[in-house]
Amino acid sequence: MDKFKIGVVGISDGWSTQQLAERVEARTGYNCIIEMKNVALCSSEKRVTHGDTILNDLDALIVKKVGRTYTPDFNDRLEILRFLKHRGVRIFSDPRSMAVAIDRFSNTVTLQCGDIPMPATVATESVDEAKMAVKKFGKAVFKPLFTSKARGMEVIEDGDDTEDKIRAYKQAGNPLMYIQKMMKLPGRDLGLVFVGGEYLGTYARVGNGDSWNTTTHSGGHYQAHEPSEKLIELARKAQALFGLDFTSVDVAETSEGPIVFEVSAFGGFRGLHVACGIDAAERYVDHVVNQLRAAK
């Protein structure tokens, strides 16, 4: 048994968090789940605590979730983890890498700088520019900068009420509007999963036909999928831009060729588990332990 003290940052009642914590305990005999809402940073003592646990004393933290729902507050929580990293605690993945991936706009800019094919996208604070984008695209998906499972996304079509819908969306808390051309997809998109930069497997999210998106939140389901080598290499190139220890790359195959929607800051365990029978949590813990051993 590896005698490392590895904490899991996540949601105590979350399935993926529990999977990670159980695999860590099986390897190390140590079980500690940390919820960032209960963490305190004391700068004068240069330490971070979670209840009675001093996180500075841990060998590493594996980050599965830093909150239940995506918000800009995530960045502040990641700053606490960055402080811990500076104090010598290994953080998987690097907090700065996660910060870039969490923000949809930063995610997109990183992918575009890496020449990764994506749907046509416009980011603007201008209602007039947004209206022009919708007219150009015909139908567009407006996406909040901090969200998951398509929550808060809205499809707006070119029409007489387009401007009213855009203004309402902007006033609902979206000052910078992230607007993406709505692509014709084959009823599914793919999650290609990587651990330590190495390809692990792929699951498909298949829509139920009642929603424009394929997320399980909207009734979609997981299926196993064998992508082409070309698709794997595209996803590998995309995830390498972020330097994450564990991630999934959201890819879709279209008539215009494959496109990448985003690289996930945290990745997903359930898709591989349900569709492919792959224990991603165990593979992730293997990676972390191997990294800690190598650093000894």
Secondary structure as UniProt FT lines:
FT   STRAND          6..9
FT   TURN            12..13
FT   HELIX           15..28
FT   STRAND          33..34
FT   HELIX           36..38
FT   STRAND          39..42
FT   TURN            43..46
FT   STRAND          47..50
FT   TURN            51..52
FT   STRAND          53..54
FT   HELIX           55..57
FT   STRAND          60..63
FT   HELIX           73..86
FT   TURN            87..88
FT   STRAND          90..92
FT   HELIX           95..102
FT   HELIX           104..113
FT   TURN            114..115
FT   STRAND          121..124
FT   HELIX           127..137
FT   STRAND          139..143
FT   TURN            149..152
FT   STRAND          154..157
FT   TURN            160..161
FT   HELIX           162..171
FT   TURN            172..173
FT   STRAND          177..181
FT   STRAND          188..195
FT   TURN            196..197
FT   STRAND          198..206
FT   HELIX           216..218
FT   STRAND          221..224
FT   HELIX           229..240
FT   TURN            241..243
FT   STRAND          246..254
FT   TURN            255..256
FT   STRAND          257..263
FT   HELIX           270..276
FT   HELIX           280..295
//
